[in-house]
Structure formats: structure tokens, C-alpha cells
Amino acid sequence: MNPFERNRVLKTAEDVKRLAERLAKCPAVSRFDDGEDKEGWALASTFADIEQEFREFLDESLPKLAESEGEELTGLLFEIGVAFQHVLHHIIEHQRFYKYLVPEGTEVYGEPGKRG
């Protein structure tokens, strides 16, 4: 078992399903349901993906970053940016519950190091 798998909370599809079912019972979450699109499932999926990204960042990327220099350091910064982009995608586009965290019209994807 690799290091970031050891402490995972949402390890299996069944774990995600149980969380989605728990979230679906919460009126603050279910009010965002839209037909077949269930907010509990969107949030559970979001949390699972974000958990994986954060564990990889903490267990792999950050230690490498602390030891890297030159082109390797630059490459790691871009890899971390891709991971952060994935997290932002989940916060901005994948679910509705946390939409209030992001200004309307915010874009997730762009070129590293440039602001639009």
C-alpha cells in the first residue's frame, strides 16, 4: 500500500456511495438536486477526488518540492498546478453546494503563470 492510500477515508466506491447517501439526507444538500443530478453524489465524488489530490500533494509532491532545484523544481510546480486545477474544477464546476466560494465567471483552465 502506498503512503497516501494508508490514511484515505474514501477508499472504495462503496465508501463514496455511503457518503453520497448520507449527504442526500441533508436538506441543505438535497435542495440542489436537479432531476437525475443528485448533489449528494456530486459532493461525495468531489470529496473523493479532492482527498486523493491532497494526499498525493502532501505525501509525494511537497516532499519532492522541498528537495528540488532548477528544471525539476519548475516541472513540479507545473504538476502541482495541474493538481490544483483539478481541485478547483471540483469546487467551481462539479457541484452546486460550494458555488458561493467562487466569483461568478471564474475560469478553471488557463496557461500556467499567466493571468487572463
Secondary structure, DSSP 4 states (H G I P E B T S, - for coil): --HHHHT-S--SHHHHHHHHHHHHT-HHHHTT-BTTB-HHHHHHHHHHHHHHHHHHIIIIIHHHHHH--HHHHHHHHHHHHHHHHHHHHIIIII-STTGGGS-TT------TT---
